[in-house]
C-alpha cells in the first residue's frame, strides 16, 4: 500500500536491504507485553502486575539478534523503561484483558489474510465470556500527532483489520479500537463503524488483485522516498 514497486523488489524479487542493529526491537517489545498480559488473561483474581515485576521480565526476556555491546544495552534499557512505564500507567486496566496476541486467519476476496491481534479487552471485566470487546494495537513509536501522517493512517488501517478479524474469526463484537503509542503513553481511538471496516476490506481486495495482476506501480513522493531502501534502484525517485 505504501509503494507497490518497493513490495515488488522485496517480496517478488527477494531484494534484501541491509539489516539494522535494532531489527526485531518491536517484536521483542510485543513478545514481552504478551508475557505480562498472559499472566492476567481471563482471571480477575490475579494480583495486578507491578512495575518491578515487569522490569524483571523485560530484562530477562529481551533479545536482539543483530545488536551487540553498548548498542544492545541501550536498546534493552529503552525497551525495559518503555514496558515499565506502560505497566505503571495501565495496570489498573488489566482486569479488562480478554486475550493477548490472538492469531487469526480469514479470507478477504482472493486472499488468506493472517496476523495477530495485540490485545483484546472486555467491556465488562466481570464477564468471563463477554462478546463485547475493544481491540488494541501497540506501537513502539510516539504518536505522530497529524491525522494525515502515513504512519498514523497505516495504524488506523491495521487496528480496523483487527476489528474485522475479531468479528469474523472470533465471533466478538468490537465496540471500539485504540492505538497505544508506547514511547509517549498516548492513545488514539479508531472509528470501527461498518462503513470504515468495509473500506478496509475493499482496500485489501484491490491490493491483492494488483499483486495477482503483477501491477507494481511506482508511487514516489519526496517524504516517502527519502529513506526508502530501494531509492537507488528506482528511476522515479524524486531528486535523482
Order of alpha helices (4+ residues) and beta strands (2+ residues): alpha-alpha-alpha-alpha-beta-beta-beta-alpha-beta-beta-alpha-alpha
